[in-house]
Amino acid sequence: MDGFIHQIFSGIATGGIYASVALALVMIYQSTHHVNFAQGEMATFSTFIAYTLIQAGVPYWVALVATFAISFAMGVAIERIFLRPMANAPELSSVGVFIGLLLIYTSISGWIFGYTIKTFPTPFDTGHPMLGGFVSGHELGATAVTLVVLLSVYAFFRFTRLGLAMRAAAYNPVSSRLVGVRVGWMLALGWGLAAGIGAIAGCMVAPIVFLDPNMMAGILLYSFAGALLGGITNPLGAVLGGFAVGVIENIGGAYIVGTELKLTMALVIIVAVLTVKPSGLLGKTVQSRV
């Protein structure tokens, strides 16, 4: 019984990271109607930046904030340079851009930082298990950081004028332009925010899986499964789906398929959702006339 409870707590901790990346995927999907296949590699590159700053003597939390800012600027630049010229291009062309970004980021990460596995530091106590020994200090701290990020993003979109303008630009660009919203810049800021959220998620998961250029490959698959499960058109649904996938992955890996085949749980979830309810649990079905 204790082992089962431990798997649930651990699943919630990792699910929070999946929820962050799932939210980033949804934010970009709402503005481009495409899945950013390079989201994981962008987060990995940002995590390498944080690692470099920490190794240079910058305090952890200062390095995390600086990495968020750098990643935000990087996301805005990608949207303005690569995605903006593709606004009216065929859908497959945009998919090709995402795949190209994936390959570019993976290659640059390995070229600059090397392919050796690195140990990423954590600011949380890892020597003493907490909550009755069911979770480690890093798992509890990472969950707290993730919740703070998610609540901050919610408050930003719900209570600020800029957040409301970004939501409007994503949902209805034509009407937003008519009322004076600069849709192009709102979409760019959305890309920047998604990149920043991915950077924080990367820094939280790196102490668990270790840091290398392919660190986020599996994480992205779990996050995509969470976004689909909750509803890729619904940010709240994607967050809840990310937490659910974390719990399902841990329990399934421990008691059903084994740790070596845990990644198949994400594939099963993706296929099941697309087969049974493509819009997800909280997503809305979009119908279009032709």
KABEL-V810491 format. One record per residue. N is the residue number from 1. RES is the residue in one letter. PHI is phi as a letter, one per 30 degrees, with the letter a starting at -180 (* if undefined). NEAR is the number of other C-alpha atoms within 8 Angstrom. Layout:
{{N | RES | PHI | NEAR} {N | RES | PHI | NEAR}}
This chain:
{{1 | M | * | 4} {2 | D | d | 6} {3 | G | d | 6} {4 | F | d | 8} {5 | I | d | 9} {6 | H | d | 10} {7 | Q | d | 12} {8 | I | d | 11} {9 | F | d | 11} {10 | S | d | 13} {11 | G | d | 16} {12 | I | d | 13} {13 | A | d | 13} {14 | T | d | 13} {15 | G | d | 14} {16 | G | d | 16} {17 | I | d | 15} {18 | Y | d | 19} {19 | A | d | 17} {20 | S | d | 15} {21 | V | d | 15} {22 | A | d | 15} {23 | L | d | 13} {24 | A | d | 14} {25 | L | d | 15} {26 | V | d | 15} {27 | M | d | 12} {28 | I | d | 15} {29 | Y | d | 13} {30 | Q | d | 11} {31 | S | c | 11} {32 | T | c | 6} {33 | H | i | 7} {34 | H | b | 9} {35 | V | d | 8} {36 | N | d | 9} {37 | F | d | 8} {38 | A | c | 11} {39 | Q | e | 14} {40 | G | d | 13} {41 | E | d | 14} {42 | M | d | 13} {43 | A | d | 15} {44 | T | d | 17} {45 | F | d | 12} {46 | S | d | 13} {47 | T | d | 15} {48 | F | d | 11} {49 | I | d | 9} {50 | A | d | 13} {51 | Y | d | 9} {52 | T | d | 8} {53 | L | d | 10} {54 | I | d | 11} {55 | Q | d | 7} {56 | A | d | 6} {57 | G | j | 6} {58 | V | d | 9} {59 | P | e | 7} {60 | Y | e | 8} {61 | W | d | 6} {62 | V | d | 8} {63 | A | d | 12} {64 | L | d | 11} {65 | V | d | 8} {66 | A | d | 9} {67 | T | d | 14} {68 | F | e | 13} {69 | A | d | 9} {70 | I | d | 10} {71 | S | d | 13} {72 | F | e | 15} {73 | A | d | 9} {74 | M | d | 10} {75 | G | d | 16} {76 | V | d | 13} {77 | A | d | 9} {78 | I | d | 10} {79 | E | d | 12} {80 | R | d | 10} {81 | I | d | 8} {82 | F | c | 9} {83 | L | d | 11} {84 | R | e | 8} {85 | P | d | 8} {86 | M | c | 9} {87 | A | e | 6} {88 | N | c | 5} {89 | A | d | 7} {90 | P | e | 6} {91 | E | d | 6} {92 | L | d | 6} {93 | S | d | 9} {94 | S | d | 12} {95 | V | d | 9} {96 | G | d | 8} {97 | V | d | 10} {98 | F | d | 11} {99 | I | d | 10} {100 | G | d | 8} {101 | L | d | 9} {102 | L | e | 13} {103 | L | d | 8} {104 | I | d | 8} {105 | Y | d | 12} {106 | T | d | 12} {107 | S | d | 8} {108 | I | d | 8} {109 | S | d | 13} {110 | G | d | 11} {111 | W | d | 8} {112 | I | d | 6} {113 | F | c | 7} {114 | G | i | 9} {115 | Y | c | 8} {116 | T | d | 5} {117 | I | d | 7} {118 | K | c | 7} {119 | T | c | 8} {120 | F | c | 10} {121 | P | d | 5} {122 | T | b | 7} {123 | P | d | 6} {124 | F | c | 7} {125 | D | d | 9} {126 | T | c | 8} {127 | G | d | 6} {128 | H | b | 8} {129 | P | d | 11} {130 | M | b | 10} {131 | L | h | 6} {132 | G | i | 6} {133 | G | i | 8} {134 | F | d | 12} {135 | V | b | 13} {136 | S | d | 13} {137 | G | d | 13} {138 | H | d | 11} {139 | E | d | 11} {140 | L | d | 11} {141 | G | d | 9} {142 | A | d | 12} {143 | T | d | 13} {144 | A | d | 8} {145 | V | d | 8} {146 | T | d | 12} {147 | L | d | 9} {148 | V | d | 8} {149 | V | d | 9} {150 | L | d | 9} {151 | L | d | 8} {152 | S | d | 8} {153 | V | d | 8} {154 | Y | d | 8} {155 | A | d | 9} {156 | F | d | 10} {157 | F | d | 12} {158 | R | c | 8} {159 | F | b | 8} {160 | T | c | 9} {161 | R | d | 6} {162 | L | d | 8} {163 | G | d | 11} {164 | L | d | 11} {165 | A | d | 11} {166 | M | d | 14} {167 | R | d | 9} {168 | A | d | 10} {169 | A | d | 15} {170 | A | d | 10} {171 | Y | d | 8} {172 | N | b | 8} {173 | P | d | 10} {174 | V | d | 6} {175 | S | d | 7} {176 | S | d | 14} {177 | R | d | 11} {178 | L | d | 7} {179 | V | c | 6} {180 | G | j | 6} {181 | V | d | 10} {182 | R | d | 8} {183 | V | e | 11} {184 | G | e | 6} {185 | W | d | 7} {186 | M | d | 12} {187 | L | d | 13} {188 | A | d | 13} {189 | L | d | 12} {190 | G | d | 13} {191 | W | d | 15} {192 | G | d | 14} {193 | L | d | 11} {194 | A | d | 15} {195 | A | d | 17} {196 | G | d | 15} {197 | I | d | 13} {198 | G | d | 15} {199 | A | d | 16} {200 | I | d | 12} {201 | A | d | 14} {202 | G | d | 13} {203 | C | d | 12} {204 | M | d | 10} {205 | V | d | 11} {206 | A | e | 13} {207 | P | d | 12} {208 | I | c | 6} {209 | V | c | 7} {210 | F | i | 12} {211 | L | c | 14} {212 | D | a | 12} {213 | P | e | 13} {214 | N | c | 8} {215 | M | e | 12} {216 | M | c | 12} {217 | A | e | 9} {218 | G | d | 8} {219 | I | d | 10} {220 | L | d | 12} {221 | L | d | 10} {222 | Y | d | 14} {223 | S | d | 14} {224 | F | d | 11} {225 | A | d | 15} {226 | G | d | 19} {227 | A | d | 19} {228 | L | d | 16} {229 | L | d | 15} {230 | G | d | 18} {231 | G | k | 17} {232 | I | d | 16} {233 | T | c | 10} {234 | N | b | 12} {235 | P | e | 11} {236 | L | d | 7} {237 | G | d | 15} {238 | A | d | 19} {239 | V | d | 17} {240 | L | d | 11} {241 | G | d | 16} {242 | G | d | 21} {243 | F | d | 16} {244 | A | d | 11} {245 | V | d | 16} {246 | G | e | 16} {247 | V | d | 15} {248 | I | d | 10} {249 | E | d | 13} {250 | N | d | 13} {251 | I | d | 13} {252 | G | d | 12} {253 | G | d | 13} {254 | A | d | 10} {255 | Y | b | 7} {256 | I | c | 7} {257 | V | c | 10} {258 | G | j | 10} {259 | T | d | 7} {260 | E | d | 7} {261 | L | c | 9} {262 | K | d | 13} {263 | L | d | 10} {264 | T | d | 7} {265 | M | d | 11} {266 | A | d | 13} {267 | L | d | 10} {268 | V | d | 8} {269 | I | d | 10} {270 | I | d | 12} {271 | V | d | 8} {272 | A | d | 9} {273 | V | d | 13} {274 | L | d | 10} {275 | T | d | 7} {276 | V | c | 6} {277 | K | b | 9} {278 | P | e | 8} {279 | S | d | 14} {280 | G | i | 13} {281 | L | d | 9} {282 | L | c | 9} {283 | G | d | 12} {284 | K | c | 9} {285 | T | d | 5} {286 | V | c | 4} {287 | Q | c | 4} {288 | S | b | 4} {289 | R | c | 3} {290 | V | b | 2}}
